[in-house]
Amino acid sequence: MEWHQKYETRFSRLSYPGVRRVIRRQKEQNDAGRRPSGPSLEVQLPSLGEVAAEDVVHTFRARSIYCLQTVQWACGIPIGWGKCYRSESPSQVLSILNAIWEDFHGSRPGFIAYDNACNLLRHIVTQNAGDPWLKSTKFIVDAWHYIGHQASNVLCRIWCNPAPANGSQPDLLIMQEDANGNKHTTRAFNTETAEQLNSWMDGFEAQLRQMTDVNYDFYVHVLFMLYKEAVEERIDKKNQHIPEDFWVNM
């Protein structure tokens, strides 16, 4: 039918704000005494106290998160994730780390690279100077974000440097020889694996934004599994497996 085709054209692809706009314009036409040329949306809302239904302004919306916080090993394999509400605060990031390693205290990493590691470290020390994280893990700023941190930030420069040249962290730097036989120091680990995963996850942001919390959690777990399989395949092709005797000597 012709009117149904017009209806599909006008309303099938509208978002929530678009539907509100259509209803508002149709109300303006009705108030002006003009008859609609096609089907119209009729919304029946209850009054709110002494305020008439058509005068009630609704400001509610579905709750959303501020960001998805991801955690990976240096090779790129995802470990876990968590949701940050309202902001990416050090307290929320610490809660996510505590939740991931809640039952694996002995398996905490020796280093954690994070773009705001200096403030995270400050938060941990301020809240609990005896926190186990301070004994098990060194928090460093990833190489890319470290460039933008203030040189006057003593805590960041001394404790969170991803490549200290004074030899205080030999596990972070290795000696390599280039094609000309020249030796030079380079970073032992890729501190940008989280940024690479986050960039890949950006392609699914539109779908995730429309999901319920249950579907969101399941979908993120599936994405992590797919990304893990892709990383493992890349490791296989480059023959970068850790030898079995490595685990024997651990």
C-alpha positions, 0 to 999 in steps of 0.5 A: 500500500502507498501509505505503508511505503511512505511510513517505511520511508519516513520511520524505518531508519529513524533513531530515538531522537529522530522519532521524537522530532517527528512527533514534535513536528506532527504536534505542531501541525495539529496545533496549527489545524493542519491535517497530516498527509500520511500516517502519524504517531500517536503517543499516549503518556500519563500525566505527571502530578499536575503537569499534563502529559504533553508538557512532561519533558523526559530526560532519561536515557540508557546508562552507558559506560565511559570506556572499556579498559583492556589488559594484555600480555606483552605479546598481545594476548588479551588477559581481561577487561573491565568497565569504567563508569563516568571516568577512567579514574585510577581507583577504577583501574586498580579495581579492574586489576585486582579483579583480574588477579584476585585468585592469581596473586603469584602470577602478577606481572613484573611490569604493567605499562599504562598511559597513566601509570604515574597517577595509578602508582600515586593512588596505590601508595596513597591509599595503601602503602603496603599494597601487594602490587607495590612488591610484585609489579613495577608500573611504567608509562607506555612509550608513546604516552611517556613523551607527553608527560611533564619532565618535572614530574619526578615520580613519573621520571624516576619510577615510571620510565619505560626505558631508563638509561641508568641500568636500573631496569635491565629487563626493559632494555636489550642490546641488539645488533643492526645490519651494519654490526652496530650495537644499540639498546632497544625496548625489550617489550612492545608497550603499545599492545593495548593501544593496538587492541583498542584500535581494533575494538573501535571497529565494533563500537557502534554495535556495542553501544546499542547492546544490553549489559548481558549482550555487551559482556558476551560480545566482548568475550567473543571479540577477545577470543577472536583477537587471541586466536589472531595473535596466536596465528601471527606468533605461529607464522613468525615462530616466536613460541616460548621454548618448553625449557623456559617454563621448566626453569621458572 
